[in-house]
């Protein structure tokens, strides 16, 4: 029988990293979805997802179980997202009020298509070991544990590799973003 979040939190607070890994596995998809809904950017959402669980691990001993673990993790997620939004440069949005619905839809579709092409090109330029991690995690949606089994690495090693791969990817995409902003 599967352990409850409360049992896993108690074990993780006692230093059981496997228990914390199980909590991460249970909640990582919802944390990503929440981050993505707030930030509307998969890369930023993935960064927030990772940062949320790093922060949860470092502050786990202070968690008193007065609320559900998921509530606590979602609060961390929201706070990190809001901080990220405050730090981001504010870009003038396209004045879609002046466009007809068909024109604004076409503009949005073209922007999404162009962004997808830029991201796909950037992924293809990553070193192969990072490209595999990104594709398995971000495109196929596999867990770090599954990826670890596939590539013969620990889940923690996969998380570290994903962090580095995302950083490289962000660096490759930055010129496009600067071009769009100017």
C-alpha positions, 0 to 999 in steps of 0.5 A: 500500500502506498504511503501517505504524503504525511508519512513520506514527509515524516520520513523525509524530515528524518533524512530519508531522501527516497521518501522526498524523491517520492514526494517530488514524483507525486507533485512535480507535474502539478507544480510544473502545470501551476508554474506554466499557467502563471508564467506561460513559459515552459522553460521558466516553469521547469526552472520554477519546478526545480527551484520549488523542490530544492527550496522544499527540501532545504526547508522541510524541517520547518514544515509543521504539517498543519496544511497538506504537503501539496498546499505548502509546495504550491505556496512555494511555487506561487511565491517563486513564480511571482518573484520571477514575474517581478524580475522579468523585464516588462515588454509592451504587449501587442495592442491586440485591441486594434486587430480584428479577432482573425488578425490577432489569432493569426499573429498569435499562431505565427508567434507560437510557430516561430517560437516552437521552431526556435526552441526545436533548433536550440534543442538540436544544438545541445550536446547529445547527452543534454539533448536526450535529457531535455527530450525525455523530460520536456517532450515525452514527460518522463520522470527523472527516475524513468530517465535515470533508468533509460540513461543509466544515471541516478535521478539526482544526476538526471536533475542536475543534468536537466538543470545544466541542459536548461541553462544551455538551452536558455542561453541558445534562445536568448538572442531570439528573445532579445531580437523579439524584445527590440 
